[in-house]
Amino acid sequence: MKTTALFLLAFAAPLFAGEMVPSQIPASAKWLLHADLDAMRGSETGKKIFARIEDEHGAKLRAFKRMFSIHPLTDLHGVTLYGDGKPEHAVALIDGTFNREHMEDLVKAADDYKETSHAGFTVHNWNDKGKDQHAAFASDHLLVFSHQEDLLNTALDVLKANVPASADPFFTAEGGKPLLAASAKISEIDIPADAARLLHMAKTLRLAANENAGRFFLRANADTADARDAERLRRMLDGVVAFAQAGDAKLDGLDLRADFSSAATPPSLSAALSLPVAEWITLMDKAAAEDAKKKKKD
């Protein structure tokens, strides 16, 4: 069913988001991914990314607008994704300027559609190619979607309660709003045994990307079981950056700043990488050109 595309868009391309609202995230969430589209629109990074998306997919996006009455690059303001740690279990909170009546009419035409209610909200349920879909408007500007009915219901309970919650200071440590933010309770998530060893050494992980004072920052923080693991992670990241600088010509001459440190109490790793925004944009352009050249060969 084509209506599923709108909701799955949030999972496939998590660039669409307004400012993260901590009170909308349940305490039971084991991971979250958030991107601030409004902040992206005002950043040099976001302008470059959106211009490339428009160049490559503009016609499809305009067709999407005609069908669903929403343009992903201009009408969506917020997406927060989170889950309970089980594979493919996730909730999407999508903040946007919707034509709610039009979208609900489209969903009601879906296969096996039925309407239920939870916590005073109308819940739309349907099936697409054997997979259950559940969605509800928490307000005219906030759409909630999940493949798991219980997760959707929990999300609606949290939104109705609207209990105040403080923002994590990590995400704004460099000033300004994070363009991208992510966190995970690694030790409580089902992770494949063959996943990178770095993940298995961390108990929790937080990531943030933002622009500030003319530089692009990528920061991380990880809690570990003990100080030895924290120091091992620091050495591993030091080695990865050193290897990349020695082996990748694109990094030659860049004002790349890397700061990695470990702490014993509590055992943790802090990491930060930054580049001048202009150099970061150039690096993205080179990477995109290489990717396009590779695809052309294939």
C-alpha positions as CSV (number, residue, x, y, z in Angstrom):
1,M,0.0,0.0,0.0
2,K,1.4,3.4,-1.0
3,T,0.3,5.0,2.2
4,T,2.9,3.0,4.1
5,A,5.6,4.9,2.3
6,L,5.0,8.1,4.3
7,F,5.4,6.4,7.6
8,L,8.4,4.2,6.5
9,L,10.0,7.4,5.2
10,A,10.8,8.3,8.8
11,F,12.7,5.0,9.3
12,A,14.5,5.1,6.0
13,A,15.7,8.7,6.2
14,P,15.9,10.1,9.7
15,L,16.7,13.7,8.6
16,F,13.3,15.0,9.2
17,A,12.9,16.5,12.6
18,G,12.3,19.5,14.8
19,E,13.7,20.0,18.2
20,M,13.7,16.9,20.4
21,V,11.2,16.9,23.3
22,P,12.4,14.7,26.2
23,S,9.0,14.4,27.7
24,Q,7.8,12.5,24.6
25,I,10.3,9.7,25.2
26,P,9.2,6.8,27.6
27,A,11.6,5.8,30.3
28,S,11.5,2.2,28.8
29,A,13.2,3.3,25.6
30,K,16.5,1.6,25.1
31,W,17.7,3.7,22.1
32,L,16.7,6.8,20.3
33,L,17.6,8.7,17.1
34,H,16.7,12.3,16.5
35,A,17.5,14.8,13.8
36,D,16.5,18.4,13.9
37,L,15.4,19.4,10.4
38,D,14.8,23.0,11.4
39,A,18.3,23.2,12.6
40,M,19.5,21.4,9.5
41,R,17.8,24.0,7.3
42,G,19.8,26.7,9.1
43,S,23.1,24.9,8.9
44,E,25.6,24.8,6.1
45,T,25.7,21.0,6.4
46,G,21.9,20.8,6.0
47,K,21.8,23.2,3.1
48,K,24.3,21.1,1.2
49,I,22.5,17.8,2.0
50,F,19.1,19.1,1.1
51,A,20.3,20.7,-2.1
52,R,21.8,17.3,-3.2
53,I,18.6,15.5,-2.3
54,E,16.6,18.0,-4.3
55,D,18.9,17.7,-7.3
56,E,18.8,13.9,-7.3
57,H,15.2,13.3,-6.1
58,G,13.3,16.5,-6.6
59,A,10.8,15.1,-9.1
60,K,9.9,12.2,-6.8
61,L,9.6,14.5,-3.9
62,R,7.2,16.8,-5.8
63,A,5.2,13.7,-6.8
64,F,5.1,12.7,-3.2
65,K,3.8,16.1,-2.3
66,R,1.0,15.8,-4.8
67,M,0.0,12.4,-3.5
68,F,0.3,12.9,0.2
69,S,0.0,16.7,0.5
70,I,3.3,16.9,2.2
71,H,6.9,17.6,1.0
72,P,9.5,15.8,3.2
73,L,12.1,18.6,2.9
74,T,9.9,21.5,3.7
75,D,6.8,20.3,5.5
76,L,8.2,17.9,8.0
77,H,9.7,19.4,11.2
78,G,10.2,16.6,13.6
79,V,11.0,12.9,13.8
80,T,12.2,11.1,16.8
81,L,12.8,7.3,16.5
82,Y,13.1,5.1,19.6
83,G,12.7,1.4,20.5
84,D,12.6,-1.2,23.2
85,G,15.8,-2.9,22.1
86,K,14.3,-5.7,20.2
87,P,15.1,-6.1,16.5
88,E,12.8,-4.0,14.3
89,H,10.8,-2.7,17.3
90,A,10.5,1.0,16.9
91,V,8.2,4.1,17.2
92,A,8.4,7.2,15.0
93,L,7.2,10.5,16.3
94,I,6.7,12.7,13.2
95,D,6.2,16.4,13.7
96,G,5.0,18.2,10.6
97,T,2.6,20.4,8.8
98,F,0.1,17.8,7.7
99,N,-3.2,17.7,5.8
100,R,-4.6,15.4,8.4
101,E,-7.9,14.7,6.8
102,H,-6.3,13.8,3.4
103,M,-3.8,11.5,5.1
104,E,-6.5,9.7,7.2
105,D,-8.6,9.2,4.0
106,L,-5.6,7.5,2.3
107,V,-5.0,5.2,5.3
108,K,-8.7,4.3,5.5
109,A,-8.4,2.9,2.0
110,A,-5.7,0.5,3.0
111,D,-6.1,-3.3,3.1
112,D,-7.7,-4.8,6.3
113,Y,-8.2,-1.3,7.7
114,K,-9.8,-0.9,11.1
115,E,-10.2,2.0,13.5
116,T,-9.7,1.6,17.3
117,S,-8.9,4.0,20.1
118,H,-6.4,4.3,22.9
119,A,-6.0,6.9,25.6
120,G,-8.6,9.1,23.8
121,F,-6.7,9.0,20.5
122,T,-8.0,7.5,17.2
123,V,-5.7,4.7,16.1
124,H,-5.5,3.6,12.5
125,N,-4.6,-0.1,11.9
126,W,-4.0,-1.9,8.6
127,N,-1.9,-4.5,7.0
128,D,0.6,-4.0,4.2
129,K,2.1,-7.1,2.5
130,G,1.6,-9.2,5.7
131,K,3.0,-6.6,8.1
132,D,0.8,-4.8,10.7
133,Q,0.8,-1.0,10.7
134,H,-0.5,1.3,13.4
135,A,-0.7,5.1,13.4
136,A,-2.4,7.9,15.3
137,F,-2.4,11.6,15.3
138,A,-1.5,12.8,18.8
139,S,-2.3,16.3,17.5
140,D,-2.7,17.9,14.1
141,H,1.0,18.3,13.9
142,L,2.3,15.1,15.6
143,L,1.9,11.7,13.9
144,V,2.9,8.5,15.8
145,F,3.6,5.3,14.0
146,S,4.8,1.8,14.8
147,H,4.6,-1.8,13.5
148,Q,4.0,-2.9,17.1
149,E,0.6,-2.0,18.6
150,D,1.8,-2.2,22.2
151,L,4.6,0.3,21.5
152,L,2.2,2.6,19.8
153,N,-0.1,2.5,22.8
154,T,2.8,3.2,25.2
155,A,3.8,6.1,23.1
156,L,0.3,7.6,23.3
157,D,0.2,7.1,27.0
158,V,3.4,9.0,27.4
159,L,2.2,11.8,25.1
160,K,-1.0,12.1,27.0
161,A,0.7,12.2,30.4
162,N,3.2,14.9,29.2
163,V,5.4,14.6,32.3
164,P,8.1,17.2,32.2
165,A,11.6,15.9,31.5
166,S,15.0,17.6,31.4
167,A,17.2,17.6,28.2
168,D,20.4,15.7,28.4
169,P,23.2,18.4,28.6
170,F,25.5,16.2,26.5
171,F,23.6,17.1,23.4
172,T,24.1,20.8,23.7
173,A,27.6,20.8,25.2
174,E,29.1,22.5,22.1
175,G,26.4,25.1,22.0
176,G,23.4,25.4,19.7
177,K,20.9,22.7,18.8
178,P,22.2,19.3,17.7
179,L,21.6,18.5,14.1
180,L,21.6,14.8,14.9
181,A,21.4,13.1,18.3
182,A,21.4,9.5,19.3
183,S,21.7,7.4,22.5
184,A,21.5,3.8,23.3
185,K,21.6,1.5,26.4
186,I,23.9,-0.9,24.6
187,S,23.9,-3.5,27.4
188,E,20.1,-3.7,27.2
189,I,19.8,-4.1,23.4
190,D,19.8,-7.2,21.3
191,I,23.1,-6.8,19.4
192,P,24.4,-9.4,17.0
193,A,27.4,-11.3,18.3
194,D,29.4,-10.3,15.2
195,A,28.9,-6.6,15.8
196,A,31.9,-4.3,16.2
197,R,33.8,-5.1,19.4
198,L,33.6,-1.4,20.3
199,L,29.8,-1.7,20.8
200,H,30.2,-4.7,23.1
201,M,32.7,-2.8,25.3
202,A,30.3,0.0,25.9
203,K,27.3,-0.1,28.3
204,T,25.8,3.1,27.0
205,L,26.5,5.3,24.0
206,R,25.6,8.9,23.1
207,L,26.3,10.7,19.8
208,A,25.7,14.2,18.7
209,A,26.5,16.3,15.6
210,N,26.2,20.0,15.3
211,E,27.7,23.2,13.8
212,N,29.1,25.9,16.1
213,A,31.6,28.8,15.7
214,G,32.3,27.9,12.1
215,R,33.1,24.2,12.8
216,F,31.3,20.9,12.4
217,F,31.4,18.7,15.5
218,L,30.9,15.0,16.0
219,R,30.9,14.0,19.6
220,A,30.5,10.7,21.5
221,N,30.3,9.5,25.1
222,A,30.3,5.9,26.3
223,D,30.0,4.4,29.7
224,T,32.0,1.2,30.2
225,A,32.1,-1.7,32.7
226,D,35.5,-0.6,34.0
227,A,38.4,1.9,33.4
228,R,40.4,-0.7,31.4
229,D,37.6,-0.9,28.8
230,A,37.4,2.9,28.6
231,E,41.1,3.2,28.0
232,R,41.0,0.5,25.4
233,L,38.3,2.3,23.5
234,R,40.3,5.5,23.6
235,R,43.3,3.8,22.1
236,M,41.2,2.1,19.5
237,L,39.7,5.4,18.4
238,D,43.1,7.1,18.4
239,G,44.3,4.3,16.1
240,V,41.3,4.5,13.7
241,V,41.8,8.3,13.2
242,A,45.6,7.9,12.8
243,F,45.1,5.1,10.2
244,A,42.5,7.2,8.3
245,Q,44.7,10.2,8.2
246,A,47.6,8.2,6.9
247,G,45.6,6.2,4.3
248,D,43.0,8.6,2.9
249,A,44.2,11.4,0.7
250,K,41.0,13.4,1.2
251,L,42.1,14.1,4.8
252,D,45.4,15.7,3.8
253,G,45.9,19.2,5.0
254,L,42.5,19.4,6.8
255,D,42.2,21.2,10.2
256,L,41.0,18.0,11.8
257,R,40.9,18.1,15.5
258,A,40.5,14.9,17.5
259,D,40.2,14.8,21.3
260,F,39.8,11.4,23.0
261,S,39.9,10.9,26.7
262,S,39.0,8.2,29.2
263,A,38.0,8.4,32.8
264,A,38.2,5.9,35.7
265,T,35.3,7.4,37.8
266,P,32.9,6.7,36.4
267,P,34.5,4.5,33.8
268,S,33.8,6.3,30.5
269,L,35.1,7.5,27.2
270,S,34.7,11.0,25.7
271,A,35.4,11.7,22.0
272,A,35.2,14.7,19.8
273,L,36.1,15.3,16.2
274,S,35.7,18.7,14.4
275,L,36.5,20.4,11.1
276,P,35.9,23.9,9.8
277,V,32.5,23.8,8.2
278,A,33.9,24.6,4.7
279,E,36.4,21.7,4.9
280,W,33.6,19.4,6.1
281,I,31.4,20.4,3.1
282,T,34.3,19.8,0.8
283,L,34.9,16.4,2.3
284,M,31.2,15.5,1.9
285,D,31.4,16.6,-1.8
286,K,34.5,14.4,-2.4
287,A,32.9,11.4,-0.7
288,A,29.7,11.9,-2.8
289,A,31.7,12.1,-6.0
290,E,33.6,8.9,-5.2
291,D,30.3,7.1,-4.4
292,A,28.7,8.3,-7.7
293,K,31.8,7.1,-9.6
294,K,31.6,3.7,-7.9
295,K,27.9,3.3,-8.7
296,K,28.5,4.3,-12.3
297,K,31.1,1.5,-12.6
298,D,28.7,-1.0,-11.0
